Amino acid sequence: MTITITAFERSPDGGRGLARDTRVRWALEEAGQPYEVRLVSFQAMKEPAHLALHPFGQIPTYEEGALALFETGAIVFHIATHHAGLLPEDANARARAVTWIFAALNTVEPPILELGTGKMLEGKKPWTKERLPLLEDRIRDRLKQLSARLVDAEWLDGGFSAGDLMMVSVLLRLKSSGLLDEYANLAAYVARGEARPAYQRAFAAQLAINKPRAG
């Protein structure tokens, strides 16, 4: 059965790999699974056809036969559990890898997203100047903890897993802020993720959609 995912017709990040379809593309590339992409506009995302797939009108979605999924964590978990390459064979190691998926999305990403919202949507509010340093410190708390756990290991728990895929994807949002550079082992960890051939293919595919159009 053909796998079809949805992605922004024109991504707000201009193709820098921050849109969440990149995470799903990366997982499919790691698993060696071919897929098709259906591009949707911001208007189409709010229309009934797309809302039937994603009730919150976002991307990505995942379709495979009669199965339709939304939420990147759920999609990546599905891919990882149905195809080799993203979860270890040992049951305990698999459980730990899944734990890191949840940690990336539930513990590390929320303050990062809050900082992004503060800069983009609340940048002109009177409280922003005082609030942003507090948000940055909240992120530093998480980065310090993650850095202490990773130490000088290549990946979070043995070999590369879906947990690393999700954690790297989350940390990539910090590259432009400079916060990641304060933790050399985390910066190197993210760079290792970006260097993986599967990530490079996913990134290139997302970027190709967003290249300036002629005429």
N, C-alpha and C positions, 0 to 999 in steps of 0.2 A: 504493500500500500504506500502511496506517495505521501510524504510528510510535507505539509504546507504551513508556513508561519506567516504572520503579518508583521509589517514594519512601517515606519513613517514614510510617506511619499517624499517628504523633505524633513530631515531630522533637525530638531532645534539645536543640536550640538554641531551641525555642519559635517557630520561624518567622523567625529573624533573617537568613536567607539564607546560613547557613554550611554547611548540609547540602549534600552534593555534587550532589544532583539539581538544585540551583539553577544550577550551571554548565551542565548539559545543557539545562535549560529556556532559559537565556540564549542558548546557541548556536542552539537551534531558533528562538527568537524573532528573533534577528539574521538568520537564514537565511529567515525567513518560512515556516517549515514547521509545519503543525498537528500536534498530538500528543495522545495520551491518557495518562493517568497511572493506574497500578494501585498502590494503597496497600498496604503490607505491614506487619504487626506485627513486633516483635522475635522472636516465636516463629516466625512464618511464614518469616522470613529464614533460619532454621536447618533448615527442612524440605526434603525432597527436591525438590519442585517448584521452589523458588527456587534451591536449590543447583545445579540443572541449568543455571540461567542464570548464576549467580555462585558459583563454587566456594568462595569465602571467606565466603559468607553476608552480603554487604553490599549497599548500594544506592549508585548507581542501576544499573539494567540498561537495555538498549536493545534493542527488538525491532522488526524491519521485515521482514515476510514470513518467509523462512527464515533471516534473519540475526539472531543474538543476540550482543550485545556486553556486556562489563562493563569497568570502569575508566574514569573520567571523561576521562582524557587520550585514550584510544583512541576513546571515543565522540565527543568534541568534534572530534578529528582526522577521523574518518569524516564527520561532518556538514560540516565545513569543506571537505573535498575533494570532496564530492558536491553541494554547494549553494553558490551565489554569496553573497558578503557577508562572508566570514570570512577569506579569503586573497586576496592580491593576484594579478594576472594574470601579472606578470613572474616568471619561474622563480626567479631569484636571491632576489627579495623574498619569494616563497613559502617558499623554503628557510629564510630567516632567520626568518620568522614561526613556522615549525614549530620552529626552534631555541628560540625564546622559550617555546613550550609546554613543551618539555622542561626548560628552565631554571627555569620556575616550579615544576614538580612535583619535579624532582630536586635543585635547588640551593637554592631559596628556601624552599620549604614544609617540608622535614624539620626544621630547627631550630624553626620556628614550631609544628609539631605536638608536638615534644618539650617545648616550654615549656607547651603546653596540657595535655599528659599530666602534667607535673610538678606543675602547679597542681591539677588535678582529681583525679588518682588517687594522687598521692604527697604531697599537701599536709601530711599529718600525720607523714610519715616524719622521722626525726631529721636526715637530711642535707639536707632540702629548703631550709632557710634559706640554707645555703651554696651550694647547687647552682643555685638559680633565677637569681641574678645572673650566673653563668657562662653559662647558657642565653640570658639577655637580651643579653649581650655578643656571643654568637655570632650572634644575629639582627641586632644592630647592624652587625656586620661586613658582612653581606649587604646590609642596607639602604643602608649607606654606598656600597658598590660600585654598587648599582642606581641610587641617587640620582645618582652621578657620571656614570653612563651616560645617564640620562634628561635631566639638566640642566634646560632649560626647554622641552623638546619636549612636544607634546601626547600623543603615543603613542610606543611603543618604537622603531618603525622605519617612519616615514612614516604612513600611515593606520591606523586601527583594524583589528586583526586578531584571529584566534583566540589569538595569543600574548598580546595585551593582555587579552583576556577571561580567560585562565587566570591571568595575573599579578595582575590586580585581584582575582579570586576568592580567590587565596591571601593577598594582603595584607589583605583584609577581616577575616581572622582576628585581626589585630593591633589593630583599632580600639579595643577595650575596654582594651587594655594600656597605651595611651599612647605606645608605642614609635614608632608611625607618625607621630605629631605632631612628633617630633624631626627629621623630614625634610619640610620644607614642600612641596617639589616632588612627593614621593611621596604625601603626603596629598591634594594637589590632583589628582594623577593618579587616585587611587582615587575621588575625588569625581566626576571626569569620567566614569569608568566607571559609577558608580551613577546618574548623571543620564541615561544613555542610555535611551531609551524601551523598548528591548528588555529591558534589565535591570529596569526598573521593572515591566514586565509579568511577568517571571519571578519577581521578588521577591513581588509581590502574589499570584501563584498559590500560591507556597509558603506565604506567611503565612496565606492563607485556610484552608488545611488545618488550621492550628494554632491558630486562634482558639478561645477558650474555648467549650465546648459548653453550650447551655442545658440546664437540668435536671440 
